[in-house]
Amino acid sequence: MNLIEVIRKKRDRQQLSRSEISSFVKAYLTDSIHDYQMAAFLMAAYLNGLSEEETAALTEEMLFSGKVVDFSDIDRPKVDKHSTGGVGDKTSLLLAPLIASLGGCVPMISGRALGHSGGTLDKLEAIPGFNTQLSLDEFRKVVKTVGACIIGQTEEIAPADRRIYAIRDTTATVESIGLITASIMSKKLAEGVDALVFDVKCGSGAFMQTEEAALNLAKSLVHTAERMGKAATALITDMNQPLGYAVGNALEVIEAVEAMKGAAKTDFLGLCIELAARMLVLSRLATDLDQARLRAQEAIASGAALDKFRQMVEAQGADARFIDDYSLLPQSRYSCEVVSETTGYVKSIDTRKVGLIAMSLGAGRSTINDEINYAVGLHIEAKIGDYIEQGQPLCKVFYDEPQKIEAVKRQLLECYEIGFEAVAAPSMIKEVV
């Protein structure tokens, strides 16, 4: 096959066959074509889009470029959740043990923070000793014994995706629905799951800032999953303010544990219940959403979800005593409050900027090689719709570098818009696909 013709066809808006996509990806993995030729193909795909058929073919090719974990010997439904990421999104920490406590298996392969969006692996690694770099054999063992395990992408999982993503990241071709879908699905399908629930964020702190863009991605993810024989659904959820109250790794671990203790009825816990309900229904562990919500709430109230989280923590090498003693988690040297300069209602929060401020404190990374400070971050004290008086706290900052704090305070004040008229808090779930 003339592989240059593959680039030409995509450039000229022609549909590629499964065999053409397969040959092109295989040629790249064997170094028969160069990075600049893959870059040309990716730009053509970015500019002209990929059809559902092309997206499914690319997903399959990247999926089978590596190993697919086989859980057929586990007689429980295998299900996972994928979020497109946002500020304060710690849902995986609660959902994996929650579903496992209700009879499901959650083999979860997650990512790290980059830019304003946090990463599940970094949050878990705030727990001293927590090992997210298990081998696939170790991964299987924990899933089989505990029912839930969260690791990072290994060398064996979707190697084509790793190489292609590195090119996308340096050629301004990341924001393509088809390429995003193939990247996400190749990793998620490699987990060996039966069903997938997608949490597609939209708003000021999301990768997809408009509801229309989020809906297009959600439809692409669900349709591709169904083409690959997996049950799937997607929720379009709000990211116009941080999810929950904590932003920062150890702080978010604490918030997730507190939710599992039943201590707080927040938007974070509410979203977890809704995601869990979809996971349970798709897995046939509940007959309908009302029953599923009730089962999820009972697993938290009884302590079953927290017990399963404790088992997962210990199985992945960490000391679970921190669950009862948060001082065993990383602690910042300093903290201070940022108070409102006016009285009124919180109208909006620049969520992306909040994430970038947390990153500047050390809670995130601007390049993949940056080191994370697990202790630092923010605790949001006022959210959209809240009434606040002058001098009351908007946010609490946990930090280690005092020379940064005055600039951080000014930047956080700029994130908040406060007005005289009452406003409603945004609805968490905007649409279901």
Secondary structure, DSSP 4 states (H G I P E B T S, - for coil): --HHHHHHHHHTTPPPPHHHHHHHHHHHHTTSS-HHHHHHHHHHHHHH---HHHHHHHHHHHHTTS-----TTS-S-BEEEEE---TT--HHHHHHHHHHHTT-BEEEEE---BTTB--HHHHHHTSTT------HHHHHHHHHHHSEEEEEPPTTS-HHHHHHHHHHHHTT----HHHHHHHHHHHHHTTT-SEEEEEEEESTTSSB-SHHHHHHHHHHHHHHHHHTT-EEEEEEEE-SS-SSSEESHHHHHHHHHHHHTT----HHHHHHHHHHHHHHHHTTSSSSHHHHHHHHHHHHHTTHHHHHHHHHHHHTT--GGGGT-GGGS---SEEEEEE-SS-EEEEEE-HHHHHHHHIIIIIS-SSTTPPP-TT-EEEE---TT-EE-TTSEEEEEEES-GGGHHHHHHHHHHHEEEESS--PPPPSEEEE-
